Amino acid sequence: MGGSESLPKVSLTTDRVVLVTGGNTGIGYETAKWIAMRGARVIIACRSEERAKSAIERMQNEFKMEKSKGALGLCSSETLALEFMTLDLSSLRSVETFINNFKAKEPKLHVLLCNAGIGLHEQNYTEDGFEIMFQVNYLAHFLLVAKLLPLMLNSGEDCRLIFVSSEAHRTSSFDLDKAQGKHHTKENFKRLMYYGNSKLYQIMQMYCLNRRLQVANLTVNSLHPGLVNTEINRNFDDMKCLSCCFRLGGSLGMIKTPFHGAKTSISAAVNPQFKDTRDAYYIDMRIGRPNNLARDQRKQEALWKYSVDCLKDFLKEEDLQYLEKP
Ligand SMILES: NC(=O)c1ccc[n+]([C@@H]2O[C@H](COP(=O)([O-])OP(=O)(O)OC[C@H]3O[C@@H](n4cnc5c(N)ncnc54)[C@H](OP(=O)(O)O)[C@@H]3O)[C@@H](O)[C@H]2O)c1
């Protein structure tokens, strides 16, 4: 695996607006930084202002370092066009406020990277009453996408919507009656399966969206970043065996660095070669194949209906017109 020379060769301008959820750390951090270093204006949507501001400061310093090393393909500006906006996906009210703030200040959105996520969380419920991984990884992004779609559809050429999913979708089980895991106790809650379910739902959402959005300027794709040494393990620190393997793998170089993990996201977002690609599930910057469950159209549509119902207090008539099946 190479360094920055292995990233797509593309030169962007600040007219191109890219939104990365969870851009303050891990895969999202590297994704936001490298897309900004290619010249785009990048907004990181994060729940902590302090963490976001310190991430932007680090990105600016790392940009200067890359410049001094003579890295290829960097934008010519002195500083990166990076901004922060508050978004807490565990609260649908926060998502709604974020959307209103975003729409009030941004007339265009070209790339939306649904990256923020939590892994293998113990059984927990949000203030909206949903299982936390279901909401943060999937449902809150559904609302974000639904409300920002009109903006993307009116933003001109080559708009891209990308879901950072996972190979963990293969651990999923599809039963919408049990989607919130309320039949489980804290002790027997299957964290990996519910994480996998949230990642499965993202891929299913991709197929549903592409079916509905038969437009030339907006594509929807998904990806698996690889096994990446990030802070994702903070939620399974108590699962000693798994977190030890993760740490050991990281220190032995068997798990990707956040930069290498971000390459597939960066490529999906800006590689000119993928401009017209849709319904792809990228792995290592190539098109892979999600499992049969993810590709089951009847189940995809059942999930879609279930999700719209979960969001009934937030989706208005005008939002639904973009979400209707053709
Ligand atoms: N690492 C891997 O091996 C791996 C493998 C497959 C897929 N993925 C996926 O890759 C994506 C990025 O994960 P990562 O590995 O970079 O993990 P990470 O380092 O833990 O970063 C996750 C990001 O999501 C944000 N986030 C978490 N809860 C949020 C909330 N309620 N509202 C808004 N933002 C929230 C975090 O913000 P805070 O910093 O404030 O917590 C952070 O910015 C996730 O969707 C994950 O499922 C990762």
The ligand as a Gaussian input file, in Angstrom:
#p B3LYP/6-31G(d) Opt

LIG

0 1
 N      -12.357000       0.969000      12.035000
 C      -12.760000      -0.083000      11.345000
 O      -12.112000      -1.149000      11.353000
 C      -14.033000      -0.029000      10.549000
 C      -14.368000      -1.149000       9.762000
 C      -15.534000      -1.115000       9.007000
 C      -16.327000       0.026000       9.025000
 N      -16.000000       1.089000       9.803000
 C      -16.883000       2.263000       9.783000
 O      -16.134000       3.419000       9.508000
 C      -16.800000       4.562000      10.044000
 C      -15.796000       5.431000      10.771000
 O      -15.329000       4.699000      11.892000
 P      -13.868000       4.855000      12.519000
 O      -13.249000       3.516000      12.497000
 O      -13.178000       6.022000      11.940000
 O      -14.296000       5.128000      14.049000
 P      -13.949000       6.310000      15.069000
 O      -12.509000       6.622000      15.034000
 O      -14.569000       5.892000      16.357000
 O      -14.757000       7.546000      14.449000
 C      -16.161000       7.570000      14.486000
 C      -16.670000       8.970000      14.242000
 O      -18.090000       8.951000      14.397000
 C      -18.445000       9.995000      15.295000
 N      -19.671000       9.736000      16.048000
 C      -19.934000       8.722000      16.897000
 N      -21.144000       8.895000      17.445000
 C      -21.664000      10.038000      16.938000
 C      -22.855000      10.765000      17.120000
 N      -23.804000      10.378000      18.007000
 N      -23.046000      11.892000      16.415000
 C      -22.102000      12.334000      15.557000
 N      -20.934000      11.710000      15.345000
 C      -20.724000      10.580000      16.028000
 C      -17.275000      10.086000      16.256000
 O      -17.320000      11.317000      16.963000
 P      -16.629000      11.467000      18.433000
 O      -15.165000      11.595000      18.167000
 O      -17.269000      12.671000      19.008000
 O      -16.969000      10.222000      19.181000
 C      -16.140000       9.991000      15.265000
 O      -15.944000      11.221000      14.624000
 C      -17.914000       4.022000      10.927000
 O      -19.146000       4.137000      10.260000
 C      -17.540000       2.560000      11.109000
 O      -18.673000       1.747000      11.323000
 C      -14.863000       1.091000      10.551000

